[in-house]
Amino acid sequence: SKMGLNLDKPDLRAEMEKDMKAIAEGNLQKDDALKKHLSAMMKILQQVQDKSKQMQDYLSKHLVNTKATDKKEMLKNSDFAVCPKCKYSKLLLRLSKTGKMFVA
């Protein structure tokens, strides 16, 4: 992404599922797995918080105090992330018919 933030974490989910299976089999303590995964999620949260000012500045620069026609033009190149499902398509900010912003 333009902001250096990748929120797609399939490895984290796979690791959680592996640990849940180990808990069910009695090979891992629930509290140990919980501490491990909460720590990983806290690191991700910290990354988002660290980028929040940059994200706010980007959105303000491109979306605040502009006419709908100007917004449409700016949004043509407003990719900010990659689709977490297909890992290819870029997620874009779009303007609805009513003038509200949404991610597509």
C-alpha positions in Angstrom: 0.0 0.0 0.0 1.0 3.6 -0.4 1.2 3.9 3.4 3.2 0.8 4.0 0.5 -0.9 5.9 -0.6 -4.4 5.2 -3.5 -5.5 7.3 -3.9 -8.9 5.6 -2.5 -11.5 8.0 -3.4 -15.0 6.8 -0.4 -16.5 8.6 -1.6 -15.1 11.9 -5.0 -16.8 11.4 -3.3 -20.1 10.4 -1.1 -20.0 13.5 -4.2 -19.3 15.7 -6.0 -22.3 14.2 -3.0 -24.5 14.7 -2.8 -23.4 18.3 -6.5 -24.0 18.9 -6.1 -27.5 17.6 -3.2 -28.0 20.0 -5.3 -26.7 22.9 -8.1 -29.1 22.0 -5.6 -32.0 21.9 -4.2 -30.9 25.3 -0.7 -30.0 23.9 -0.9 -26.3 24.6 -2.3 -24.2 27.5 -5.1 -21.8 26.5 -3.5 -18.9 28.4 -0.2 -19.4 26.6 -1.8 -19.3 23.2 -3.9 -16.3 24.2 -0.8 -14.3 25.4 1.0 -15.2 22.2 -1.8 -14.1 19.8 -2.7 -11.0 21.8 0.9 -9.9 21.6 0.9 -10.4 17.8 -2.4 -8.4 17.5 -1.0 -5.6 19.7 1.9 -5.3 17.3 -0.5 -4.9 14.4 -2.6 -2.4 16.4 0.6 -0.4 17.1 1.4 -0.3 13.4 -2.1 1.1 12.6 -1.8 3.6 15.4 1.7 4.7 14.1 0.2 5.3 10.6 -3.0 6.9 11.8 -1.7 10.5 11.4 -0.4 9.7 7.9 -3.7 8.1 7.0 -5.6 11.1 8.3 -3.4 13.5 6.5 -3.8 11.5 3.2 -7.6 11.5 3.5 -7.8 15.1 4.5 -5.6 16.2 1.7 -7.6 14.3 -0.9 -11.2 14.5 0.5 -11.9 17.5 2.7 -13.3 20.7 1.3 -13.6 19.6 -2.3 -16.5 19.5 -4.6 -18.0 16.1 -5.6 -16.7 16.5 -9.1 -13.2 17.2 -7.8 -13.4 14.2 -5.5 -14.3 11.9 -8.4 -11.2 13.0 -10.2 -9.0 12.5 -7.2 -10.4 9.2 -6.4 -9.4 7.7 -9.7 -5.9 7.2 -8.3 -6.6 6.7 -4.6 -5.6 3.1 -4.1 -4.5 2.5 -0.6 -4.5 -1.3 0.0 -4.7 -4.6 -1.8 -7.7 -6.9 -1.6 -7.2 -9.4 1.3 -9.1 -12.1 -0.6 -7.5 -12.2 -4.1 -4.2 -10.4 -3.1 -4.3 -8.6 -6.5 -7.0 -6.0 -6.8 -6.4 -2.7 -5.2 -9.0 -1.3 -2.7 -10.1 2.1 -3.7 -11.9 5.0 -2.2 -15.1 5.7 -4.1 -17.9 8.3 -4.1 -21.5 7.1 -3.9 -24.3 8.7 -5.8 -25.2 10.6 -2.6 -21.6 11.9 -2.2 -20.6 9.6 0.6 -17.2 7.8 0.5 -16.8 4.1 0.6 -14.1 1.4 0.0 -14.5 -0.7 -3.2 
